[in-house]
Amino acid sequence: MANYQDFLDAFKPALQDLAKQTLDAYSKQATADGQAFVDTQKANLDKWTKELVDGELSKADFTDLVKGIQDLAELVALKQAGLAAARLDGFRTSLMNLVIDTAFKVFL
């Protein structure tokens, strides 16, 4: 059975790809911010992925929980790089979708 480390192993290269595709000139900062978000939300994500696997959470419930913490993705490095708010919001949304998609791929 998959565990949280399997999620991280799948998430990291996908995050690098997302950062390169969406914010090429800022991919280093985007990768750092995405990783920082997952690191700070480890307790929640670990708990929720276990509940997803155990059937305690539906896909919709998991999606709602992850999207509910979207505003907690501070994206400090991207803000320091001077990225416009609209681009920050777009990357934040893409980051949440990546977390969700990766979890479904690894755990379901």
Backbone as JSON Lines, residues from 0, in Angstrom:
{"i":0,"aa":"M","n":[0.84,-1.18,0.0],"ca":[0.0,0.0,0.0],"c":[0.89,1.25,0.0]}
{"i":1,"aa":"A","n":[0.44,2.25,-0.71],"ca":[1.19,3.51,-0.82],"c":[1.19,4.25,0.52]}
{"i":2,"aa":"N","n":[2.25,5.03,0.73],"ca":[2.32,5.84,1.94],"c":[2.64,7.29,1.55]}
{"i":3,"aa":"Y","n":[2.76,8.14,2.56],"ca":[2.96,9.56,2.31],"c":[4.27,9.82,1.57]}
{"i":4,"aa":"Q","n":[5.29,9.04,1.86],"ca":[6.56,9.22,1.15],"c":[6.4,8.94,-0.34]}
{"i":5,"aa":"D","n":[5.57,7.97,-0.69],"ca":[5.28,7.7,-2.11],"c":[4.63,8.92,-2.76]}
{"i":6,"aa":"F","n":[3.75,9.57,-2.01],"ca":[3.12,10.8,-2.5],"c":[4.18,11.86,-2.77]}
{"i":7,"aa":"L","n":[5.08,12.06,-1.8],"ca":[6.14,13.07,-1.96],"c":[7.05,12.74,-3.14]}
{"i":8,"aa":"D","n":[7.38,11.46,-3.3],"ca":[8.24,11.04,-4.4],"c":[7.6,11.32,-5.76]}
{"i":9,"aa":"A","n":[6.29,11.2,-5.84],"ca":[5.58,11.49,-7.1],"c":[5.36,12.99,-7.26]}
{"i":10,"aa":"F","n":[5.16,13.68,-6.15],"ca":[4.83,15.11,-6.19],"c":[6.02,15.97,-6.62]}
{"i":11,"aa":"K","n":[7.21,15.68,-6.11],"ca":[8.37,16.54,-6.38],"c":[8.67,16.72,-7.87]}
{"i":12,"aa":"P","n":[8.8,15.65,-8.65],"ca":[9.07,15.88,-10.07],"c":[7.89,16.53,-10.8]}
{"i":13,"aa":"A","n":[6.67,16.22,-10.37],"ca":[5.5,16.84,-10.99],"c":[5.47,18.34,-10.68]}
{"i":14,"aa":"L","n":[5.88,18.71,-9.48],"ca":[5.95,20.12,-9.1],"c":[6.98,20.85,-9.97]}
{"i":15,"aa":"Q","n":[8.13,20.24,-10.18],"ca":[9.16,20.85,-11.01],"c":[8.64,21.06,-12.43]}
{"i":16,"aa":"D","n":[7.91,20.07,-12.96],"ca":[7.32,20.21,-14.29],"c":[6.29,21.33,-14.34]}
{"i":17,"aa":"L","n":[5.43,21.39,-13.32],"ca":[4.42,22.43,-13.26],"c":[5.08,23.81,-13.21]}
{"i":18,"aa":"A","n":[6.08,23.95,-12.38],"ca":[6.78,25.23,-12.24],"c":[7.4,25.66,-13.56]}
{"i":19,"aa":"K","n":[8.0,24.72,-14.25],"ca":[8.65,25.04,-15.53],"c":[7.62,25.42,-16.59]}
{"i":20,"aa":"Q","n":[6.5,24.7,-16.61],"ca":[5.47,24.94,-17.62],"c":[4.71,26.25,-17.38]}
{"i":21,"aa":"T","n":[4.47,26.59,-16.12],"ca":[3.62,27.75,-15.85],"c":[4.4,29.02,-15.55]}
{"i":22,"aa":"L","n":[5.58,28.89,-14.96],"ca":[6.36,30.07,-14.55],"c":[7.83,29.86,-14.87]}
{"i":23,"aa":"D","n":[8.11,29.57,-16.1],"ca":[9.46,29.16,-16.51],"c":[10.57,30.03,-15.92]}
{"i":24,"aa":"A","n":[10.45,31.33,-16.04],"ca":[11.5,32.21,-15.54],"c":[11.59,32.2,-14.02]}
{"i":25,"aa":"Y","n":[10.54,31.75,-13.37],"ca":[10.49,31.71,-11.9],"c":[10.35,30.27,-11.39]}
{"i":26,"aa":"S","n":[10.77,29.3,-12.18],"ca":[10.54,27.91,-11.8],"c":[11.23,27.52,-10.5]}
{"i":27,"aa":"K","n":[12.4,28.07,-10.24],"ca":[13.11,27.75,-9.0],"c":[12.31,28.23,-7.79]}
{"i":28,"aa":"Q","n":[11.81,29.46,-7.85],"ca":[11.03,30.01,-6.76],"c":[9.69,29.26,-6.61]}
{"i":29,"aa":"A","n":[9.07,28.93,-7.73],"ca":[7.79,28.22,-7.7],"c":[7.96,26.83,-7.08]}
{"i":30,"aa":"T","n":[9.05,26.15,-7.44],"ca":[9.32,24.83,-6.86],"c":[9.55,24.95,-5.36]}
{"i":31,"aa":"A","n":[10.31,25.93,-4.95],"ca":[10.57,26.13,-3.52],"c":[9.28,26.43,-2.76]}
{"i":32,"aa":"D","n":[8.45,27.28,-3.32],"ca":[7.19,27.63,-2.66],"c":[6.24,26.43,-2.61]}
{"i":33,"aa":"G","n":[6.17,25.68,-3.67],"ca":[5.31,24.49,-3.69],"c":[5.75,23.46,-2.67]}
{"i":34,"aa":"Q","n":[7.05,23.25,-2.58],"ca":[7.58,22.31,-1.6],"c":[7.35,22.81,-0.17]}
{"i":35,"aa":"A","n":[7.52,24.11,0.03],"ca":[7.28,24.69,1.36],"c":[5.82,24.5,1.78]}
{"i":36,"aa":"F","n":[4.91,24.66,0.84],"ca":[3.5,24.45,1.15],"c":[3.25,23.01,1.6]}
{"i":37,"aa":"V","n":[3.74,22.06,0.84],"ca":[3.54,20.65,1.19],"c":[4.21,20.32,2.52]}
{"i":38,"aa":"D","n":[5.38,20.89,2.76],"ca":[6.06,20.66,4.04],"c":[5.25,21.2,5.22]}
{"i":39,"aa":"T","n":[4.71,22.41,5.07],"ca":[3.96,23.0,6.18],"c":[2.6,22.33,6.38]}
{"i":40,"aa":"Q","n":[2.09,21.72,5.35],"ca":[0.79,21.05,5.44],"c":[0.91,19.53,5.58]}
{"i":41,"aa":"K","n":[2.11,19.05,5.92],"ca":[2.37,17.61,6.0],"c":[1.36,16.9,6.89]}
{"i":42,"aa":"A","n":[1.12,17.42,8.08],"ca":[0.2,16.75,9.01],"c":[-1.19,16.59,8.4]}
{"i":43,"aa":"N","n":[-1.71,17.67,7.81],"ca":[-3.03,17.6,7.18],"c":[-3.04,16.63,6.0]}
{"i":44,"aa":"L","n":[-2.07,16.79,5.11],"ca":[-2.05,15.97,3.91],"c":[-1.84,14.49,4.23]}
{"i":45,"aa":"D","n":[-0.99,14.2,5.19],"ca":[-0.76,12.81,5.6],"c":[-2.06,12.21,6.15]}
{"i":46,"aa":"K","n":[-2.71,12.95,7.01],"ca":[-3.98,12.49,7.61],"c":[-5.04,12.3,6.54]}
{"i":47,"aa":"W","n":[-5.21,13.28,5.68],"ca":[-6.26,13.22,4.67],"c":[-6.01,12.11,3.65]}
{"i":48,"aa":"T","n":[-4.74,11.9,3.27],"ca":[-4.49,10.82,2.3],"c":[-4.76,9.45,2.93]}
{"i":49,"aa":"K","n":[-4.46,9.29,4.21],"ca":[-4.79,8.03,4.89],"c":[-6.3,7.83,4.92]}
{"i":50,"aa":"E","n":[-7.03,8.9,5.23],"ca":[-8.49,8.81,5.25],"c":[-9.04,8.54,3.86]}
{"i":51,"aa":"L","n":[-8.41,9.06,2.85],"ca":[-8.82,8.81,1.47],"c":[-8.65,7.33,1.14]}
{"i":52,"aa":"V","n":[-7.49,6.78,1.5],"ca":[-7.22,5.36,1.25],"c":[-8.2,4.47,2.02]}
{"i":53,"aa":"D","n":[-8.47,4.84,3.26],"ca":[-9.35,4.04,4.11],"c":[-10.83,4.19,3.77]}
{"i":54,"aa":"G","n":[-11.15,5.07,2.83],"ca":[-12.53,5.28,2.44],"c":[-13.3,6.2,3.37]}
{"i":55,"aa":"E","n":[-12.59,6.82,4.31],"ca":[-13.24,7.76,5.23],"c":[-13.53,9.09,4.55]}
{"i":56,"aa":"L","n":[-12.78,9.4,3.51],"ca":[-12.99,10.6,2.71],"c":[-13.27,10.19,1.27]}
{"i":57,"aa":"S","n":[-14.22,10.84,0.65],"ca":[-14.45,10.64,-0.79],"c":[-13.47,11.53,-1.55]}
{"i":58,"aa":"K","n":[-13.4,11.32,-2.85],"ca":[-12.56,12.19,-3.68],"c":[-13.02,13.64,-3.55]}
{"i":59,"aa":"A","n":[-14.31,13.85,-3.53],"ca":[-14.85,15.21,-3.43],"c":[-14.49,15.83,-2.08]}
{"i":60,"aa":"D","n":[-14.58,15.04,-1.01],"ca":[-14.22,15.56,0.32],"c":[-12.74,15.94,0.36]}
{"i":61,"aa":"F","n":[-11.89,15.07,-0.17],"ca":[-10.46,15.34,-0.19],"c":[-10.17,16.61,-0.99]}
{"i":62,"aa":"T","n":[-10.79,16.72,-2.14],"ca":[-10.62,17.9,-3.0],"c":[-11.03,19.17,-2.25]}
{"i":63,"aa":"D","n":[-12.17,19.12,-1.58],"ca":[-12.64,20.28,-0.81],"c":[-11.67,20.66,0.29]}
{"i":64,"aa":"L","n":[-11.12,19.67,0.99],"ca":[-10.17,19.95,2.07],"c":[-8.9,20.62,1.54]}
{"i":65,"aa":"V","n":[-8.38,20.08,0.45],"ca":[-7.15,20.66,-0.12],"c":[-7.42,22.07,-0.64]}
{"i":66,"aa":"K","n":[-8.51,22.25,-1.33],"ca":[-8.82,23.59,-1.83],"c":[-9.1,24.55,-0.68]}
{"i":67,"aa":"G","n":[-9.54,24.03,0.45],"ca":[-9.8,24.85,1.62],"c":[-8.54,25.44,2.24]}
{"i":68,"aa":"I","n":[-7.4,24.79,2.01],"ca":[-6.13,25.31,2.55],"c":[-5.33,26.06,1.49]}
{"i":69,"aa":"Q","n":[-5.93,26.3,0.35],"ca":[-5.24,26.97,-0.75],"c":[-4.67,28.32,-0.34]}
{"i":70,"aa":"D","n":[-5.4,29.06,0.46],"ca":[-4.93,30.39,0.86],"c":[-3.71,30.32,1.78]}
{"i":71,"aa":"L","n":[-3.43,29.14,2.33],"ca":[-2.27,28.99,3.19],"c":[-0.97,28.85,2.4]}
{"i":72,"aa":"A","n":[-1.09,28.68,1.1],"ca":[0.1,28.63,0.24],"c":[0.59,30.06,0.07]}
{"i":73,"aa":"E","n":[1.58,30.44,0.85],"ca":[2.01,31.83,0.88],"c":[2.83,32.26,-0.33]}
{"i":74,"aa":"L","n":[3.54,31.36,-0.95],"ca":[4.32,31.63,-2.15],"c":[5.29,32.81,-1.94]}
{"i":75,"aa":"V","n":[6.02,32.74,-0.87],"ca":[6.92,33.81,-0.45],"c":[7.99,34.1,-1.51]}
{"i":76,"aa":"A","n":[8.64,33.08,-2.01],"ca":[9.72,33.29,-2.98],"c":[9.19,33.95,-4.25]}
{"i":77,"aa":"L","n":[8.01,33.55,-4.68],"ca":[7.44,34.17,-5.89],"c":[7.06,35.62,-5.64]}
{"i":78,"aa":"K","n":[6.54,35.91,-4.46],"ca":[6.21,37.31,-4.12],"c":[7.47,38.16,-4.1]}
{"i":79,"aa":"Q","n":[8.53,37.61,-3.52],"ca":[9.8,38.35,-3.45],"c":[10.37,38.58,-4.85]}
{"i":80,"aa":"A","n":[10.07,37.68,-5.76],"ca":[10.55,37.83,-7.13],"c":[9.71,38.85,-7.9]}
{"i":81,"aa":"G","n":[8.65,39.33,-7.28],"ca":[7.85,40.38,-7.9],"c":[6.78,39.88,-8.85]}
{"i":82,"aa":"L","n":[6.35,38.65,-8.71],"ca":[5.32,38.1,-9.59],"c":[3.98,38.77,-9.32]}
{"i":83,"aa":"A","n":[3.24,39.07,-10.35],"ca":[1.94,39.73,-10.23],"c":[0.95,38.83,-9.51]}
{"i":84,"aa":"A","n":[0.03,39.46,-8.8],"ca":[-0.95,38.74,-7.99],"c":[-1.76,37.73,-8.81]}
{"i":85,"aa":"A","n":[-2.14,38.09,-10.02],"ca":[-2.93,37.19,-10.86],"c":[-2.14,35.93,-11.19]}
{"i":86,"aa":"R","n":[-0.86,36.08,-11.46],"ca":[-0.03,34.91,-11.77],"c":[0.19,34.07,-10.52]}
{"i":87,"aa":"L","n":[0.3,34.72,-9.36],"ca":[0.42,33.99,-8.09],"c":[-0.82,33.15,-7.84]}
{"i":88,"aa":"D","n":[-1.98,33.75,-8.04],"ca":[-3.24,33.02,-7.83],"c":[-3.37,31.85,-8.8]}
{"i":89,"aa":"G","n":[-2.96,32.07,-10.03],"ca":[-3.01,30.99,-11.01],"c":[-2.11,29.84,-10.63]}
{"i":90,"aa":"F","n":[-0.91,30.15,-10.17],"ca":[0.0,29.09,-9.76],"c":[-0.53,28.39,-8.51]}
{"i":91,"aa":"R","n":[-1.08,29.15,-7.58],"ca":[-1.63,28.57,-6.34],"c":[-2.74,27.56,-6.68]}
{"i":92,"aa":"T","n":[-3.61,27.92,-7.6],"ca":[-4.68,27.01,-8.02],"c":[-4.1,25.76,-8.69]}
{"i":93,"aa":"S","n":[-3.12,25.96,-9.56],"ca":[-2.48,24.82,-10.22],"c":[-1.78,23.92,-9.21]}
{"i":94,"aa":"L","n":[-1.19,24.52,-8.18],"ca":[-0.52,23.75,-7.14],"c":[-1.52,22.88,-6.39]}
{"i":95,"aa":"M","n":[-2.68,23.42,-6.05],"ca":[-3.7,22.63,-5.35],"c":[-4.17,21.48,-6.22]}
{"i":96,"aa":"N","n":[-4.38,21.75,-7.51],"ca":[-4.79,20.68,-8.43],"c":[-3.72,19.61,-8.53]}
{"i":97,"aa":"L","n":[-2.46,20.0,-8.49],"ca":[-1.38,19.03,-8.54],"c":[-1.36,18.16,-7.29]}
{"i":98,"aa":"V","n":[-1.57,18.76,-6.12],"ca":[-1.63,17.99,-4.87],"c":[-2.76,16.95,-4.97]}
{"i":99,"aa":"I","n":[-3.91,17.4,-5.42],"ca":[-5.08,16.51,-5.53],"c":[-4.81,15.4,-6.54]}
{"i":100,"aa":"D","n":[-4.37,15.75,-7.73],"ca":[-4.13,14.77,-8.78],"c":[-3.07,13.76,-8.37]}
{"i":101,"aa":"T","n":[-2.02,14.24,-7.73],"ca":[-0.95,13.33,-7.29],"c":[-1.46,12.38,-6.23]}
{"i":102,"aa":"A","n":[-2.24,12.87,-5.3],"ca":[-2.8,12.01,-4.25],"c":[-3.68,10.93,-4.87]}
{"i":103,"aa":"F","n":[-4.54,11.3,-5.81],"ca":[-5.41,10.32,-6.45],"c":[-4.61,9.3,-7.21]}
{"i":104,"aa":"K","n":[-3.56,9.74,-7.89],"ca":[-2.73,8.83,-8.66],"c":[-1.99,7.85,-7.76]}
{"i":105,"aa":"V","n":[-1.49,8.32,-6.64],"ca":[-0.69,7.48,-5.75],"c":[-1.56,6.57,-4.88]}
{"i":106,"aa":"F","n":[-2.66,7.09,-4.38],"ca":[-3.42,6.37,-3.38],"c":[-4.66,5.64,-3.88]}
{"i":107,"aa":"L","n":[-5.15,6.01,-5.04],"ca":[-6.38,5.34,-5.52],"c":[-6.15,4.52,-6.77]}
